[in-house]
Amino acid sequence: MKRLFVMAGLFVLLVMAASAQEKKFGMYAVGFYNQENLFDTIHD
């Protein structure tokens, strides 16, 4: 019975280690361009 628990524990650790290698994340980016200072209202 003890051997069964040890084997089950090793199996669980193996599955957890294998699933830890997958990178599951999402990245979102928001960008904008400030056009407020692009145009000058006073003609030099």
PENOR-V53972 format. One record per backbone hydrogen bond with DSSP energy under -1.0 kcal/mol. NH is the residue of the N-H (numbers start at 0). CO is the residue of the C=O. If there is no record, write none. Layout:
# PENOR-V53972
nh	co
NH	CO
NH	CO
This chain:
# PENOR-V53972
nh	co
4	0
5	1
6	2
7	3
8	4
9	5
10	6
11	7
12	8
13	9
14	10
15	11
16	12
17	13
18	14
19	15
